[in-house]
Amino acid sequence: MEEILINILDNMEKRIIFADNKAIIRYLNKAAKEHLLKKSLRDLEGKSLLEFHKDETNKKLLSALEELQMNNNLEKVMINTTTIYAVRDEDKNLIGIYEMY
């Protein structure tokens, strides 16, 4: 089943980046990898999202993660013009976040 889900995500036109609840990049779909390769960014899985943003955005990202962890009913937050979506387990605990652009 996991392979099927990855194939679905990799065939989407939109770029998807998933990071765990510590802001470590765990997955990029094919479109995201291709887009970031054009910017000379590669091998991003396992790296922190905080490495790729300015200090002000990092503060907002950390605040958004904290807000999503504290409020189990919150599904998404905005950072500037980007929507960050929560990924939760069946007990509504935050396991990560993703953005789709």
Buried (B, 14 or more C-beta within 10 A) or exposed (E): EEEEEEEEBBEEEEBBBBBBBEBBBBBBBBBBBEBBEEEEBEEBBEBBBBEBBEEEBBEBBEEBBEBBEEEEEBEEBEBEEBEBBBBBEEEEEBEBBBBBE
